[in-house]
C-alpha cells in the first residue's frame, strides 16, 4: 500500500478518515484484504481528483468506497464460480461444545461483528450497502441512493428489507440448548437418510454455502439442501459438536485424524436458516479446531 505524505493536507485529511473507510469496506466485503484494497483504491481516486470541487470530503470518500465495494459484491454475484477472498475464515472461532449450554449463551459469541458478517453475506449487494451505510454508519438515505443510482425512497426500502432479513436471521430460537437440539436433529436425520426429518428442521428458504478448494458453492431452498445432506450423510457420522462464533456447529474428521469439514448453523424460530460448510483442507488447516473425541 502506498504511503500518503504527512505534509499533504489532503493526505492528512484522508488518513483521518482511513479507519472509518476500512470499517465500511470490511462490513461490505467481509474480508480485511478486500477492505484494504478498496480503501487504497479510494485514495488513488482521490489523488487523481481535483479536490477543489469536493465540498464534503467525508461524504465524497464514503461514496467512493461504497461504489468500489458495491462493484466487488456485484462481481462476486455475477461470477459465483470465482473464489471469494477467505479473509473471514481466520476470524471463525471454533470451540468444543461438550457441556450443557447456558440458558443465555449470547456471551459465547466471540464477536457480534463476526456474527453480523455471516448474516450480511446472505444479502444482495444493494441491500447490503443500504443496510451497512445507514444502520451501521448513519449515512443519509439520499447519499445512499446516489451511490446506488436509485431514489431516496428506494434506498430506504432496500435498507428496510435488509433489516428484516438481518433481524430474522439473528432472532434467537429460544435457548442455546434448543438451537443445539435443532442441529442435532438435522445431523441425525442426515445420518438416517430421513428426508422428511430434514425438511422439518430446515427453513424453506435455507441457504447453504460450501467453501471448496475451487470456490464457494451456494444451494438455496430446503428441498435441495435436504437432498444434498442425505447424499452426504457419511460426513455427519464421525465428529463432534462445536460452537462457531458462539453458534451451533459440527466438525468431522477422517480416520487418520485429518479434519474433513466444519459446519456452522444459524437457527431461528426452531429451524435452520443458514448453513456454512468449510471442507477446503487448506482453509481447515488455518482454523484452530478442537481435537477429535
C-alpha positions in Angstrom: 0.0 0.0 0.0 1.3 3.4 -0.9 2.2 5.8 1.8 0.4 9.1 1.9 2.5 12.2 2.7 2.2 13.7 6.1 2.9 17.2 4.6 0.0 17.0 2.2 -3.2 18.4 3.7 -5.4 16.2 1.6 -3.4 13.2 2.5 -3.7 14.1 6.2 -7.5 14.5 5.8 -7.7 11.1 4.1 -5.7 9.5 6.9 -8.2 10.9 9.4 -10.9 9.0 7.5 -9.0 5.8 6.8 -10.2 3.8 9.8 -13.8 4.6 9.1 -13.5 3.8 5.4 -11.8 0.5 6.3 -14.6 -0.4 8.7 -17.2 0.4 6.0 -15.4 -1.7 3.4 -14.9 -4.6 5.8 -18.6 -4.7 6.7 -19.4 -4.6 3.0 -16.9 -7.2 1.8 -16.3 -9.4 4.8 -12.6 -9.5 4.1 -9.8 -7.5 5.6 -7.7 -7.9 2.5 -10.5 -6.7 0.2 -11.3 -3.9 2.5 -7.7 -2.7 2.4 -7.7 -2.8 -1.4 -11.0 -0.8 -1.5 -9.5 1.9 0.8 -6.3 2.1 -1.2 -8.3 2.4 -4.5 -10.3 5.2 -2.8 -7.0 7.0 -2.0 -5.8 6.6 -5.6 -9.1 8.1 -7.0 -8.8 11.0 -4.5 -5.2 11.6 -5.6 -6.3 11.9 -9.2 -9.3 14.2 -8.3 -9.4 18.0 -8.5 -10.1 18.4 -4.8 -11.1 22.0 -5.2 -14.6 20.8 -6.2 -15.0 18.5 -3.1 -17.1 20.3 -0.6 -17.6 17.4 1.9 -14.6 15.1 1.8 -16.0 12.6 4.3 -19.2 12.2 2.2 -17.1 12.0 -1.1 -14.9 9.3 0.4 -17.9 7.3 1.7 -19.5 7.5 -1.8 -16.3 6.2 -3.5 -15.5 3.4 -1.1 -19.2 2.4 -1.2 -19.2 2.2 -5.0 -16.0 0.3 -5.1 -17.3 -2.2 -2.5 -20.6 -2.5 -4.5 -18.7 -3.3 -7.7 -16.8 -6.0 -5.9 -20.0 -7.5 -4.5 -21.8 -7.4 -7.8 -18.8 -9.0 -9.5 -18.9 -11.8 -6.9 -22.6 -12.3 -7.6 -22.1 -12.4 -11.4 -19.3 -14.9 -11.1 -20.4 -17.4 -8.4 -17.7 -19.8 -9.5 -14.9 -17.4 -8.7 -13.3 -17.9 -5.3 -14.2 -15.4 -2.6 -11.5 -13.9 -0.5 -11.1 -16.1 2.5 -10.1 -13.3 4.8 -13.0 -14.0 7.1 -12.0 -17.6 7.8 -9.2 -16.9 10.3 -11.8 -15.0 12.3 -14.0 -18.0 12.8 -13.7 -19.0 16.4 -14.3 -22.7 16.9 -14.7 -24.1 20.5 -15.7 -27.5 21.8 -19.3 -27.9 22.8 -19.1 -30.7 25.4 -21.2 -29.5 28.3 -24.6 -28.1 29.0 -25.5 -24.9 27.2 -26.3 -21.9 29.4 -29.8 -20.5 29.2 -28.4 -17.3 27.8 -25.4 -18.2 25.7 -25.0 -14.8 24.0 -21.7 -14.4 25.8 -20.3 -17.4 24.0 -20.2 -15.4 20.7 -16.6 -14.2 20.2 -17.8 -11.1 18.4 -21.1 -9.6 17.4 -19.4 -8.2 14.4 -18.3 -11.6 13.2 -21.8 -13.0 13.6 -23.2 -10.0 11.7 -20.8 -10.6 8.8 -22.2 -14.1 8.4 -25.7 -12.6 8.1 -24.7 -9.8 5.8 -23.3 -12.4 3.4 -26.9 -13.5 2.7 -27.9 -10.1 1.5 -27.9 -8.9 -2.1 -25.3 -6.2 -2.9 -27.7 -3.2 -2.9 -29.4 -4.4 0.3 -26.1 -4.9 2.0 -24.8 -1.4 1.0 -28.0 0.3 2.1 -28.1 -1.5 5.5 -24.4 -1.2 6.2 -24.2 2.5 5.4 -27.4 3.6 7.1 -27.8 1.3 10.1 -24.1 0.9 10.9 -22.6 4.2 9.8 -25.6 6.6 9.8 -25.2 7.7 6.2 -28.3 9.5 5.0 -30.6 7.7 2.5 -30.1 10.5 0.0 -26.4 9.8 -0.2 -27.0 6.0 -0.3 -29.5 6.5 -3.2 -26.9 8.4 -5.2 -24.3 5.6 -4.7 -26.8 3.1 -5.9 -28.2 5.2 -8.7 -31.7 5.0 -7.0 -34.1 7.3 -5.3 -34.0 8.1 -1.6 -37.3 6.1 -1.2 -35.8 3.1 -3.0 -32.7 3.2 -0.7 -35.0 3.3 2.4 -36.9 0.3 1.0 -33.6 -1.7 0.4 -32.4 -0.9 4.0 -35.7 -1.9 5.5 -35.8 -5.2 3.6 -32.2 -5.9 4.6 -33.0 -5.0 8.2 -35.9 -7.5 8.3 -33.6 -10.3 7.0 -30.9 -9.5 9.5 -33.3 -9.4 12.4 -34.9 -12.6 11.2 -31.5 -14.4 11.0 -30.4 -13.0 14.3 -33.6 -13.8 16.1 -32.8 -16.5 18.7 -34.8 -19.7 18.7 -35.4 -19.9 22.4 -32.4 -21.0 24.4 -29.0 -22.1 23.3 -30.0 -25.7 24.2 -33.0 -25.6 21.9 -30.8 -24.3 19.0 -28.4 -27.1 19.6 -31.2 -29.7 19.6 -32.4 -28.4 16.2 -28.9 -29.0 14.8 -28.7 -32.4 16.4 -32.0 -33.3 14.8 -30.6 -32.2 11.4 -27.5 -34.4 11.8 -29.5 -37.4 13.0 -31.8 -37.1 10.0 -28.8 -36.7 7.7 -27.3 -39.9 9.1 -30.5 -41.8 8.8 -31.3 -40.5 5.3 -34.6 -39.2 6.7 -35.7 -36.7 4.1 -38.9 -35.6 5.9 -36.9 -35.2 9.1 -34.5 -32.9 7.3 -37.3 -30.8 5.9 -38.9 -30.4 9.4 -35.8 -28.6 10.7 -34.9 -26.6 7.6 -36.3 -23.2 6.9 -38.0 -23.3 3.4 -35.5 -20.6 2.2 -32.4 -22.0 3.9 -29.1 -21.0 2.4 -26.2 -23.4 2.2 -22.7 -22.1 1.4 -19.9 -24.6 0.8 -16.3 -23.4 0.8 -14.5 -25.7 -1.6 -10.9 -25.6 -3.0 -12.3 -24.3 -6.3 -14.5 -21.6 -4.7 -17.9 -21.3 -3.0 -21.0 -23.3 -3.9 -24.3 -21.9 -2.9 -27.5 -24.0 -2.5 -30.9 -22.4 -1.8 -34.1 -24.0 -0.5 -34.9 -26.8 1.9 -35.5 -29.4 -0.8 -32.1 -29.0 -2.4 -30.3 -28.7 0.9 -32.1 -31.8 2.3 -31.3 -33.8 -0.8 -27.6 -32.9 -0.5 -27.5 -33.6 3.2 -29.0 -37.0 2.7 -26.5 -37.9 0.0 -23.5 -36.8 2.1 -24.8 -38.4 5.3 -21.4 -40.1 6.0 -19.9 -36.7 6.7 -22.0 -36.5 9.8 -21.1 -39.9 11.1 -17.7 -39.2 12.8 -17.2 -35.9 14.6 -18.2 -33.7 17.5 -20.4 -30.8 18.3 -18.7 -27.4 18.4 -19.6 -23.7 18.6 -18.6 -21.4 15.8 -18.6 -17.8 16.9 -21.0 -19.0 19.7 -23.4 -20.7 17.3 -24.1 -24.5 16.9 -21.6 -26.3 14.7 -20.1 -29.6 13.9 -16.6 -30.9 12.9 -15.9 -34.2 11.3 -12.6 -36.0 10.9 -11.1 -38.8 8.8 -9.9 -42.0 10.4 -6.3 -40.6 10.4 -7.4 -37.5 12.3 -7.4 -35.0 9.5 -10.4 -32.6 9.6 -12.9 -33.2 6.8 -15.4 -30.5 7.3 -16.7 -27.7 9.6 -20.4 -26.9 9.6 -21.8 -23.7 11.2 -25.5 -23.3 11.6 -27.9 -20.3 12.1 -31.2 -21.3 13.8 -34.2 -19.0 14.0 -37.7 -19.9 15.2 -36.8 -23.6 15.6 -35.5 -24.0 12.0 -32.1 -23.8 10.4 -31.9 -20.7 8.2 -28.2 -20.8 7.2 -25.5 -23.5 6.9 -21.9 -22.8 6.1 -19.6 -25.8 5.3 -15.9 -25.4 5.1 -14.3 -28.5 3.5 -11.2 -27.0 1.8 -8.2 -28.7 3.5 -6.1 -25.5 3.3 -8.8 -23.4 5.0 -9.5 -26.0 7.6 -5.7 -26.1 8.4 -5.8 -22.4 9.2 -8.6 -22.8 11.8 -7.9 -23.6 15.4 -10.1 -26.7 15.7 -10.7 -28.7 18.9 -9.1 -32.2 18.9 -11.2 -35.3 17.8 -13.0 -37.1 20.6 
